[in-house]
Amino acid sequence: MNDLSKDVLIGSLFIAGIWSFISGLFVISTVLFAATSMVSNMTARAHIQG
């Protein structure tokens, strides 16, 4: 995965989480924010190690 696709993935997950939170789907927004955090941390660790 190149940097652009990682940024697009993280951004789209974040925006979907905000949209879910605003619309009242708190469980789904929590899962999306957790997925965003995990993807962001995995890409940061891969960048540091590699």
N, C-alpha and C positions, 0 to 999 in steps of 0.2 A: 504494500500500500504506500503510495507516495504521500507527501505532506498535504497536498490539496485535497485528496480524497479523505484523509483523516480529519482535516479541518471541516470539510463538508459534513461528514458523519457526526462529529461532535456538535457542530452547530445545529444540524437538523434534530438531533436528539434533545438538545437544550430547548429549542423553540417548541418542539412537540410537548415537552414537559411543562413549559410555561402555559401553552395553550390548554393543556389538560387541567392544570391548576386553576386557571381562570374559569373554565367551564364547570368546575366542581368535581372532576374525576381525580380525587386526591390519591387514591391507591395507584392509579396508572401514572400520575405525575411523579409519585415517589419512585416507582420502578424506572421511569425514564431518566430521572435525575441520578439515580444510582448507576444506571448503565452509562450515562455520560461521564460520571466520575471514574468508573472503572476503565473505560476506553481512554480517557485522558491520562490516567495514571499509567496504563500499559504503554501508551505511546511515549510518555516522558521517560519511563524506565528503559525502553528499547533505544531511545535516542542517547541516553547516558551511557548504556552498555556498548552500543555499537558505534 
